[in-house]
Amino acid sequence: MLDFLVHRHHSRQAGRRALFRWVYAAVVALVAWPAVAAASPREWQPMVIGGGTLRSLNGARIDRLEMLAVHAGKIQPIPFQVDERASDGSYLLPNGPQAMHDDRQTFSADDEIALMISDLGERAPTGSQLVPGAIEIQVHDPLGGPDRYCYIAAVDSPRLSAQSYVSFDPQKEVLESDHFRIGFTGGLPSDFATQNRPGENPPNLIDRMKVRLSTKVFHLVPFSFSEDDIHSTVLAWKAGPIRVLRRLSHSVNLILGLDSPAFERDDVFYRDCLESLFRMGLPVAPRIFFSDIRVRIDLDFNDLDGYELLWSRMAMAPVKIGDREMERRIDERGSVPISWIGIRGGGRMTVEALAGSPELLLLDRRLYFNDNPGRADPPEHVPGEHPGIGYSITGWEKLGAGDHIFGSLLITTAKDYSPDVLLEELRTPPVATTRPLANAR
C-alpha cells in the first residue's frame, strides 16, 4: 500500500515530496512484522494510482471517466474519485478560505485516482462489454491470492457507482464511514467511535485528544501548554466517495502573548483509516532556549472497560482494560518504548502508528497509559482518564533548526482481523500494472 500512499500528501513545495515518501517508509519500518503465509484480504486498504501511469486518459474530462470491475461474471461500476494536483504537487482542494480550482476539469499526469482494493474484481473475459479505449489495471499481491482487476475509460455516458464510503460535515467537523466516526474541536479529535453503518450514532468513546508539553525556558523557567493553547484554522478541503482531504494550519500560544510559527497539517480520511502529516518549521534548534522538553499525546477515553490494549514488541498478553491485575503489570514494567498502539473492542481492531523525518525518529517514544477516572487531568470535560492511551515523547533537544515532518496513521479493521495480517499488509504493498485493453491478452 505504501508505494501508493507516498504519493498522496504533497506540499506546496516540490522538495517536500521526498520527505513525505520517507515518512511513510518509516511507518512501514516501524510496524514491520513477521511474514504472513496466508493470502491477504486487504479489506481496509485504499489504493491510489498516479495519472502518470494512465497517460492515454490525459486530457479527458474527469466527469467522463468510469471505473468498472467484474464480480461473479458481471461488469459493475465501482466507487472512485479523481483528485487534482497542481504542478508543485499540492492538492487542488475546492472548498475553504484557501480553496484552489482547476477550471479545465481534465485529467492529467499530476492527478490521482483513489479506490478501494476490496472493490477490485476478476479479469474481464474476452468479448466483455468494455470500450476499446479502456485501460486494464492489474493488481498483484505479494502476500498471495489471485490477481485483482479493474477497468477505466473515458466515455460519453459513464456508468457510475452510487456507493460513497465517507461523508464530511464541515460545519460540525465530523467525518463518518461505515466503520468509524471522528469529530474535531479546534482541529483536534474530540469525538471518536467505531460503528457498523453511518448514522448508527454509538456513544463517543473519548473526552478529547490531549497534547501536553512541559519544558524549561532558558533552561530555568518552567513553561507548559495544553491542547487548549493550540489555535487551528481549516485552510481547504475536499470530500469524495473514497476519501476526504483536508489542510489545516496550527499555532501555539507561547510566553508573553507570543504565538509560535504556524505549522500545517494534511489529513486524508478513508473508510477504514486516517492519515495525518504535520510539517513543523523550527527557526532555531530547541536546545538553544529550552531544556527538559516533554510531550504527551494521548486520547482520554471515557470508558473502555472490556477492551484490550496491544502495542509493538509486546512481551505480555493483551491487557484487558479494567482488569486491575493486568494494568498493574503495565505499571511494573514502567514506560516501555513503542512504535504503535492497538485497541480491540466494540467489534473493531484499531491500530495507530507514528513516524517522522530522520531527526524525529531519534525521539524517545514510550507508552503512556493511565486508568484513573478519579484523578483529574485538566483541561478536560470529564475529570480523570478511563483510560488515557498514547505516547510520552522526549529528546526534542536533539532537533535542529529547519523543517520537520511528523506522520500518524490510524487504521480500524474488523475485530477478528489479525494484527499480524494488518501490519504485513502495511509493510508489503501490492503491485499495480496498467495496460491498454487491446494489449491485455
C-alpha positions as CSV (number, residue, x, y, z in Angstrom):
1,M,0.0,0.0,0.0
2,L,2.8,2.4,0.9
3,D,4.0,2.6,-2.7
4,F,0.6,4.2,-3.4
5,L,0.4,6.1,-0.1
6,V,3.6,8.0,-0.5
7,H,2.2,9.9,-3.4
8,R,-0.8,11.2,-1.5
9,H,0.3,14.1,0.6
10,H,2.1,16.6,-1.5
11,S,3.2,20.0,-0.3
12,R,3.2,23.4,-1.9
13,Q,7.0,22.9,-2.3
14,A,8.1,20.1,-4.7
15,G,11.1,19.5,-2.5
16,R,8.9,18.2,0.3
17,R,7.8,15.2,-1.7
18,A,10.9,13.1,-0.7
19,L,10.2,13.8,3.0
20,F,6.6,12.6,2.7
21,R,7.8,9.4,1.0
22,W,10.4,8.9,3.8
23,V,7.7,9.4,6.5
24,Y,5.5,6.6,5.1
25,A,8.5,4.4,4.5
26,A,9.4,5.0,8.2
27,V,5.9,3.9,9.2
28,V,6.4,0.7,7.3
29,A,9.7,0.1,9.1
30,L,8.3,0.8,12.5
31,V,5.4,-1.7,12.2
32,A,7.4,-4.4,10.4
33,W,6.0,-7.8,11.3
34,P,6.9,-11.4,10.5
35,A,5.8,-12.5,7.1
36,V,2.2,-13.9,6.9
37,A,1.8,-17.0,4.8
38,A,-1.9,-16.8,4.0
39,A,-3.4,-14.7,1.2
40,S,-4.1,-11.2,2.3
41,P,-7.7,-9.9,2.3
42,R,-6.6,-6.2,2.4
43,E,-10.3,-5.3,3.2
44,W,-9.3,-2.0,4.8
45,Q,-6.8,-0.7,2.2
46,P,-7.2,2.1,-0.3
47,M,-5.2,2.3,-3.5
48,V,-4.1,5.4,-5.2
49,I,-3.0,5.3,-8.9
50,G,-1.0,8.2,-10.3
51,G,-2.1,9.8,-13.5
52,G,1.4,9.3,-15.0
53,T,0.5,5.6,-15.4
54,L,-2.7,6.4,-17.3
55,R,-1.3,8.7,-20.0
56,S,-3.9,7.7,-22.6
57,L,-6.5,9.4,-20.4
58,N,-4.6,12.7,-20.2
59,G,-6.9,15.5,-21.4
60,A,-10.1,13.5,-20.8
61,R,-12.9,15.3,-19.0
62,I,-13.0,14.0,-15.4
63,D,-16.8,13.8,-15.4
64,R,-16.5,11.3,-18.4
65,L,-14.4,8.7,-16.6
66,E,-15.8,5.4,-15.5
67,M,-14.3,2.6,-13.3
68,L,-15.6,-0.9,-13.8
69,A,-14.9,-4.3,-12.2
70,V,-16.1,-7.8,-12.8
71,H,-17.8,-9.6,-9.9
72,A,-19.4,-13.1,-10.4
73,G,-19.1,-12.6,-14.1
74,K,-20.9,-9.2,-14.2
75,I,-19.4,-5.9,-15.1
76,Q,-20.3,-3.3,-12.5
77,P,-19.2,0.3,-11.7
78,I,-17.2,0.7,-8.6
79,P,-16.6,3.9,-6.5
80,F,-13.5,6.0,-7.3
81,Q,-12.5,9.6,-7.2
82,V,-10.1,11.8,-9.1
83,D,-8.0,14.3,-7.0
84,E,-6.4,17.0,-9.0
85,R,-2.9,18.3,-8.2
86,A,-1.0,21.4,-9.2
87,S,2.4,21.2,-10.9
88,D,4.1,21.7,-7.5
89,G,2.4,18.6,-6.1
90,S,-0.2,20.3,-3.9
91,Y,-3.8,19.1,-4.0
92,L,-6.3,21.4,-5.5
93,L,-8.9,21.4,-2.7
94,P,-12.1,23.3,-3.9
95,N,-13.6,24.3,-0.5
96,G,-12.4,26.6,2.3
97,P,-10.7,30.0,2.6
98,Q,-7.6,28.9,0.6
99,A,-9.6,26.8,-2.0
100,M,-7.9,26.1,-5.3
101,H,-9.6,25.0,-8.5
102,D,-8.6,23.7,-11.9
103,D,-11.1,25.2,-14.2
104,R,-10.2,22.8,-17.0
105,Q,-11.5,19.8,-15.1
106,T,-9.5,17.5,-17.3
107,F,-7.3,14.5,-16.2
108,S,-3.5,15.0,-16.2
109,A,-0.4,13.1,-15.3
110,D,-0.2,15.0,-12.0
111,D,-3.6,13.8,-10.8
112,E,-4.5,10.8,-8.7
113,I,-7.3,8.2,-8.8
114,A,-8.3,6.7,-5.4
115,L,-10.3,3.5,-4.9
116,M,-10.6,0.6,-2.5
117,I,-8.7,-2.6,-3.1
118,S,-11.7,-4.7,-1.9
119,D,-13.7,-3.4,-4.9
120,L,-11.4,-4.9,-7.4
121,G,-12.7,-8.0,-9.2
122,E,-12.0,-10.8,-11.7
123,R,-10.3,-10.3,-15.0
124,A,-12.8,-9.4,-17.7
125,P,-13.4,-12.3,-20.2
126,T,-12.7,-11.8,-23.9
127,G,-15.7,-10.2,-25.6
128,S,-16.7,-8.2,-22.5
129,Q,-18.7,-5.0,-23.0
130,L,-15.8,-2.7,-22.4
131,V,-15.0,0.2,-24.7
132,P,-11.9,-0.3,-26.9
133,G,-10.1,2.6,-25.3
134,A,-10.4,1.1,-21.7
135,I,-7.3,0.6,-19.6
136,E,-6.9,-2.6,-17.6
137,I,-5.4,-2.2,-14.1
138,Q,-4.0,-5.5,-12.8
139,V,-3.1,-5.6,-9.1
140,H,-0.7,-8.4,-7.9
141,D,-0.5,-9.1,-4.2
142,P,3.0,-10.4,-3.0
143,L,1.2,-11.9,0.0
144,G,-0.7,-14.3,-2.2
145,G,-4.1,-14.8,-3.7
146,P,-5.3,-14.2,-7.2
147,D,-4.6,-11.0,-9.1
148,R,-7.3,-8.4,-9.0
149,Y,-8.5,-6.2,-11.8
150,C,-10.5,-3.1,-12.7
151,Y,-11.0,-1.1,-15.9
152,I,-11.1,2.6,-16.5
153,A,-12.1,4.5,-19.6
154,A,-13.4,7.9,-20.8
155,V,-16.9,7.6,-22.3
156,D,-19.7,9.9,-23.2
157,S,-22.1,8.4,-20.7
158,P,-20.1,6.9,-17.9
159,R,-21.5,4.2,-15.6
160,L,-21.0,5.4,-12.0
161,S,-21.5,3.7,-8.7
162,A,-23.8,5.4,-6.2
163,Q,-21.7,4.0,-3.3
164,S,-19.9,6.5,-1.1
165,Y,-17.6,5.3,1.7
166,V,-17.1,8.6,3.6
167,S,-19.0,11.7,4.4
168,F,-17.9,15.0,5.9
169,D,-19.9,17.7,7.6
170,P,-17.7,20.8,7.5
171,Q,-19.9,22.8,9.9
172,K,-19.8,20.2,12.6
173,E,-16.3,19.0,11.7
174,V,-17.5,15.3,11.7
175,L,-16.4,12.6,9.3
176,E,-18.3,9.3,9.1
177,S,-17.9,6.0,7.4
178,D,-19.4,2.5,7.7
179,H,-16.7,1.7,10.3
180,F,-15.9,4.8,12.3
181,R,-16.9,8.3,13.2
182,I,-14.5,11.1,14.2
183,G,-15.2,14.7,15.1
184,F,-13.0,17.6,15.8
185,T,-13.0,20.7,18.0
186,G,-10.4,23.3,17.3
187,G,-8.7,21.0,14.8
188,L,-8.1,18.2,17.3
189,P,-10.2,15.0,17.8
190,S,-13.0,15.3,20.4
191,D,-15.3,12.5,19.2
192,F,-14.4,9.0,18.2
193,A,-16.4,5.8,17.9
194,T,-16.4,2.6,15.8
195,Q,-19.6,1.6,14.2
196,N,-21.2,-0.7,11.6
197,R,-23.1,1.8,9.5
198,P,-23.3,5.6,9.0
199,G,-25.8,7.2,11.3
200,E,-25.6,4.4,13.9
201,N,-24.7,7.0,16.5
202,P,-22.8,5.0,19.0
203,P,-21.6,6.7,22.2
204,N,-18.5,8.9,21.9
205,L,-15.5,6.9,23.3
206,I,-13.3,9.9,24.1
207,D,-13.3,13.1,26.1
208,R,-10.6,14.7,24.0
209,M,-7.2,14.3,22.5
210,K,-4.6,15.7,24.9
211,V,-1.4,17.4,23.8
212,R,0.6,18.4,26.9
213,L,4.1,20.0,26.7
214,S,6.4,20.9,29.6
215,T,9.8,22.5,29.4
216,K,12.2,25.0,31.0
217,V,12.7,28.2,29.1
218,F,16.3,29.5,29.2
219,H,16.9,26.2,31.0
220,L,15.5,27.7,34.1
221,V,11.8,29.0,33.9
222,P,9.1,26.3,33.9
223,F,6.7,26.6,31.0
224,S,3.8,24.3,29.8
225,F,0.9,24.3,27.4
226,S,-2.0,22.1,26.6
227,E,-4.3,21.4,23.6
228,D,-6.4,24.4,24.6
229,D,-3.5,26.7,23.7
230,I,-3.4,25.4,20.1
231,H,-5.1,27.6,17.5
232,S,-6.3,25.8,14.4
233,T,-7.7,27.0,11.1
234,V,-9.1,24.9,8.3
235,L,-7.5,26.1,5.1
236,A,-9.1,23.9,2.4
237,W,-10.9,20.6,2.0
238,K,-12.5,18.2,-0.5
239,A,-14.9,15.3,0.1
240,G,-15.4,12.5,-2.4
241,P,-16.8,8.9,-2.3
242,I,-13.4,7.3,-1.4
243,R,-11.6,9.9,0.8
244,V,-11.8,13.4,2.3
245,L,-8.7,15.6,2.1
246,R,-8.2,18.5,4.5
247,R,-5.5,21.0,5.1
248,L,-5.1,22.9,8.4
249,S,-2.8,25.5,10.0
250,H,-1.8,25.4,13.7
251,S,-0.1,27.8,16.0
252,V,0.5,27.7,19.8
253,N,0.4,30.4,22.5
254,L,3.9,31.0,23.9
255,I,5.1,33.2,26.7
256,L,4.3,36.9,26.8
257,G,1.4,36.5,24.4
258,L,3.5,35.4,21.5
259,D,2.4,32.7,19.1
260,S,4.6,30.0,17.6
261,P,5.3,29.9,13.9
262,A,2.3,28.3,12.1
263,F,2.7,24.7,11.0
264,E,0.5,22.8,8.6
265,R,-1.3,19.5,8.8
266,D,-2.7,17.5,6.0
267,D,-5.4,14.9,6.8
268,V,-6.7,12.1,4.5
269,F,-9.7,10.2,5.7
270,Y,-10.8,6.8,4.2
271,R,-13.5,4.3,5.2
272,D,-11.0,2.5,7.5
273,C,-8.1,4.8,8.1
274,L,-6.9,8.3,8.8
275,E,-3.5,9.6,7.6
276,S,-2.1,12.8,9.0
277,L,1.1,14.7,8.1
278,F,2.4,17.6,10.2
279,R,5.1,20.0,9.0
280,M,6.9,21.9,11.7
281,G,9.3,24.7,10.8
282,L,11.7,25.5,13.7
283,P,13.6,28.8,13.2
284,V,16.3,27.7,15.7
285,A,17.3,24.5,17.4
286,P,15.1,23.9,20.5
287,R,18.1,23.3,22.8
288,I,19.3,26.9,22.5
289,F,16.3,28.2,24.5
290,F,14.7,25.1,26.0
291,S,15.6,22.0,28.1
292,D,13.8,19.0,29.6
293,I,11.2,19.1,26.8
294,R,8.5,16.5,27.4
295,V,5.4,16.0,25.2
296,R,2.5,13.7,26.0
297,I,0.0,12.9,23.2
298,D,-2.9,10.7,24.2
299,L,-6.6,10.0,23.8
300,D,-8.5,10.5,27.0
301,F,-11.2,7.7,26.8
302,N,-14.5,7.8,28.6
303,D,-14.9,4.1,29.2
304,L,-13.0,1.2,27.6
305,D,-13.9,-1.5,30.1
306,G,-13.5,-4.8,28.4
307,Y,-11.4,-3.5,25.5
308,E,-7.9,-5.0,25.0
309,L,-4.7,-2.9,24.7
310,L,-1.8,-4.0,22.5
311,W,1.4,-2.4,21.5
312,S,4.6,-3.0,19.5
313,R,7.1,-5.6,20.8
314,M,4.6,-6.6,23.5
315,A,6.1,-9.1,25.9
316,M,2.9,-10.0,27.6
317,A,-0.7,-10.9,26.7
318,P,-3.1,-8.2,25.5
319,V,-4.2,-6.1,28.5
320,K,-7.9,-6.1,29.3
321,I,-8.9,-2.6,30.3
322,G,-10.4,-2.6,33.7
323,D,-8.5,-5.7,34.8
324,R,-6.6,-4.1,37.7
325,E,-4.1,-7.0,37.9
326,M,-3.2,-6.7,34.2
327,E,-3.0,-3.0,34.5
328,R,-0.7,-3.3,37.5
329,R,1.7,-5.3,35.3
330,I,1.9,-2.4,32.9
331,D,2.9,-0.2,35.8
332,E,5.5,-2.7,36.9
333,R,7.1,-2.7,33.5
334,G,7.5,1.1,33.5
335,S,7.2,3.2,30.4
336,V,8.0,0.8,27.6
337,P,9.3,2.1,24.2
338,I,6.7,1.6,21.4
339,S,6.1,2.4,17.7
340,W,2.4,1.5,17.5
341,I,-0.6,1.1,19.8
342,G,-3.7,-1.0,19.2
343,I,-7.1,-1.4,21.0
344,R,-9.5,-4.2,20.3
345,G,-13.2,-4.0,21.2
346,G,-16.6,-2.9,20.1
347,G,-16.3,-5.2,17.1
348,R,-13.2,-3.5,15.8
349,M,-9.4,-3.6,16.0
350,T,-7.8,-0.1,15.8
351,V,-4.1,0.4,15.3
352,E,-2.2,3.8,15.4
353,A,1.4,4.3,14.4
354,L,3.7,7.3,14.4
355,A,6.7,8.2,12.2
356,G,8.7,11.2,11.3
357,S,11.6,12.7,9.4
358,P,15.1,11.2,10.2
359,E,15.8,13.6,13.1
360,L,12.3,13.0,14.6
361,L,13.0,9.2,14.7
362,L,15.7,10.0,17.3
363,L,13.0,10.9,19.7
364,D,12.2,8.5,22.5
365,R,8.6,7.4,22.2
366,R,7.1,5.4,25.2
367,L,3.7,4.1,26.1
368,Y,1.5,6.4,28.1
369,F,-1.2,4.5,29.9
370,N,-3.3,5.9,32.8
371,D,-6.5,4.3,34.0
372,N,-7.6,6.6,36.8
373,P,-11.1,8.1,36.5
374,G,-10.8,9.5,40.0
375,R,-7.8,11.8,39.3
376,A,-8.4,14.9,37.4
377,D,-6.1,15.8,34.5
378,P,-7.3,19.2,33.3
379,P,-8.1,20.7,30.9
380,E,-10.8,18.1,30.2
381,H,-14.6,17.8,30.2
382,V,-14.9,14.7,32.3
383,P,-12.4,14.5,35.2
384,G,-9.9,11.7,35.0
385,E,-9.0,9.2,32.3
386,H,-10.6,5.8,31.8
387,P,-8.0,5.2,30.3
388,G,-5.6,7.6,28.7
389,I,-3.6,5.9,26.0
390,G,-0.9,7.4,23.9
391,Y,2.8,8.4,23.8
392,S,5.2,10.2,26.1
393,I,7.9,11.7,23.8
394,T,11.3,13.1,24.9
395,G,14.5,14.0,23.2
396,W,13.3,17.1,21.4
397,E,16.6,18.9,22.2
398,K,18.2,16.7,19.6
399,L,16.3,18.5,16.8
400,G,18.0,21.2,14.7
401,A,16.6,24.2,13.0
402,G,14.6,23.7,9.8
403,D,11.5,21.8,8.6
404,H,10.5,18.5,10.3
405,I,7.8,16.1,9.1
406,F,5.7,14.0,11.5
407,G,3.2,11.4,10.4
408,S,0.4,9.5,12.0
409,L,-1.6,6.6,10.6
410,L,-4.7,5.2,12.2
411,I,-6.3,2.0,10.8
412,T,-9.5,0.3,12.0
413,T,-10.5,-3.2,10.9
414,A,-12.8,-6.0,12.0
415,K,-12.2,-7.3,15.5
416,D,-11.0,-10.7,14.2
417,Y,-8.6,-9.1,11.7
418,S,-5.2,-10.3,12.8
419,P,-2.7,-7.6,13.7
420,D,-0.1,-9.8,12.0
421,V,-2.0,-9.6,8.8
422,L,-2.8,-5.9,9.1
423,L,0.8,-4.9,9.7
424,E,2.1,-7.2,7.0
425,E,-0.3,-5.6,4.5
426,L,1.0,-2.2,5.5
427,R,4.6,-3.4,5.1
428,T,4.1,-5.2,1.7
429,P,2.3,-3.1,-0.9
430,P,0.5,-4.6,-3.8
431,V,1.9,-4.1,-7.3
432,A,-0.2,-2.4,-10.0
433,T,0.3,-2.8,-13.7
434,T,-1.7,-0.8,-16.3
435,R,-2.1,-1.6,-19.9
436,P,-4.5,-0.7,-22.8
437,L,-7.3,-3.2,-23.0
438,A,-6.2,-4.0,-26.6
439,N,-2.8,-5.2,-25.2
440,A,-4.3,-7.1,-22.2
441,R,-4.5,-10.5,-23.9
